[in-house]
Amino acid sequence: MSGHSKWANIKHKKGKSDAQKAKVFTKIGRELQIAVKSGGPDPESNSKLKDVIAKAKAANMPNDNIQRSIKKASGDGASENIEEITYEGYGPGGVAIIVETVTDNRNRTAADVRHIFDKFGGNLGSTGCVSFMFDQKGLIVIERDDDLDEDVVMMDALDAGAQDFDPGEDSFEILTDPADFSQVRDALESKGYTFVEAAVSKIPQNYTTLEQEKQLEQIEKLLDGLEDNDDVMEVWHNWES
C-alpha cells in the first residue's frame, strides 16, 4: 500500500515473491485451523472463521488451500496443540510493536521473538505495555482502478456502515467498528469489490518518526526478522515510515 495512505504503515509489508506468498499461505492456514477449533468448520456460524477466510481470499490464497486447512482442523488429524500468543514491546526510538503469533511451542516462540527484539535495538515488554496505544478496527483495502469512481466507493462504504474512508494514492482504505467489519465487508463484496486486504486490525493512535540512520536500519531489520519467523502471524507498529 502507498506510504501516503492514512493507515498504510500499520503493518510491515514485504515484497510478494512466490516464497513469501507460500509462507503467508502457511501462516493463514494455521489461523484457519485455530478458528475452526474455536468455533467449528461452518463460516456461517463461526464469525472468526468467516473473517479469516476473507483474509485468505484477500491474500489470493487458493480455495483448495483454504478448504484443506479447514478440513485438517475438523478431521482426525486435528490433535496438534497450537495456540495464539501476543507479544508487545518497543523498537528503536520507542516505536510501539505488537506481535501476534500462532505456535505449538510457546517457549520456542517467546525465545525467538525476544532474540529478534534484542538483536535489533528493541525491548520485549509485558502484556499491555503498548496495546493501549492502538485501536481495534476493521480495515478493508481496495486497490485504485480507473473503473472505480472514488465518490461511489466512498458512498458504498459509508452506506454499508463504515466509520471512515481514506482515498490514498494507490488504494481506498476503509475503517469499520470491529463489530461491523463482517457486515461492511460482505456488503462491499456483494457489490463486486475485491480486496487487497480485509481483516480486523490494530490502528495506532499516534505515530513515531525515526530520523537517525542507525535506528531506521534497526527498525527495518527488526520488522523483517519478525515477519520472517514462521510462528508470527501479524506485526503491528506505529512507526511513521
Salt bridges, closest charged atoms under 4 A:
GLU31 OE2 - LYS55 NZ 2.74
ASP51 OD1 - ARG185 NH1 2.84
GLU83 OE1 - ARG106 NH2 3.00
GLU84 OE1 - LYS48 NZ 2.90
GLU100 OE2 - LYS202 NZ 3.48
ASP104 OD1 - ARG108 NH2 2.99
GLU150 OE1 - ARG144 NH2 2.80
ASP164 OD2 - LYS6 NZ 3.58
GLU169 OE2 - HIS4 NE2 3.96
ASP186 OD2 - LYS50 NZ 2.98
ASP186 OD1 - ARG185 NH2 3.23
GLU197 OE2 - LYS11 NZ 3.45
GLU197 OE1 - LYS13 NZ 3.06
GLU220 OE1 - HIS12 NE2 3.79
ASP224 OD1 - HIS12 NE2 2.85
ASP228 OD1 - LYS14 NZ 2.67
ASP230 OD1 - LYS23 NZ 3.46
ASP231 OD1 - ARG30 NH1 3.54
ASP231 OD2 - ARG108 NH2 2.86
GLU234 OE1 - LYS11 NZ 2.91
GLU234 OE2 - LYS55 NZ 2.29
